[in-house]
Amino acid sequence: MSEKQPNFTSGRRLARNVLWNLLGTGAPLLVAIVAIPILIDGLGTARFGVLTLAWMVVGYFSLFDLGLGRALTKLVAEKLGKGLDDEIPALIWTAISLMTVLGVLGAVVVAALSPWLVVGVLKIPLDLQPETLTAFYLLAASIPIVIGTTGLRGILEAHQL
């Protein structure tokens, strides 16, 4: 007797997932509306500009997974749909390994280019250069985590948790 597969596309589950997705997008937006004026007041416009650049770097590097997160979602969902659960771990480890390599490469590139970016390209004021450089190094260190997270999110999306 075959085991009944759960209905991952039921209307109720889909509605719940859409609601969580909207909350996950909307809540940070509402917090930002309140927090950004407070941050500008506390940091000053120059430091807030540096923070904005840091946010931009994180945003760009979340795209640096070269579509592996979305591909992982698709492939894991296909394997689940076909009942090939035993093939999923190898697929996940391969994707996470590739994402780790991409993340480390991105981190090395950002760390290596940071002095040139801070001084030459962005022309950060002299008094803010040391802390901006430190921030860029910390951002570089976070790039593998940001990229790896896209893969982990892809796995969860494939399972529709």
Secondary structure, 3 states (H helix, E strand, C coil): CCCCCCCCCCHHHHHHHHHHHHHHHHHHHHHHHHHHHHHHHHHCHHHHHHHHHHHHHHHHHCCCCCCHHHHHHHHHHHHHHCCCHHHHHHHHHHHHHHHHHHHHHHHHHHHHHHHHHHHHHCCCCHHHHHHHHHHHHHHHHHHHHHHHHHHHHHHHHHHCC
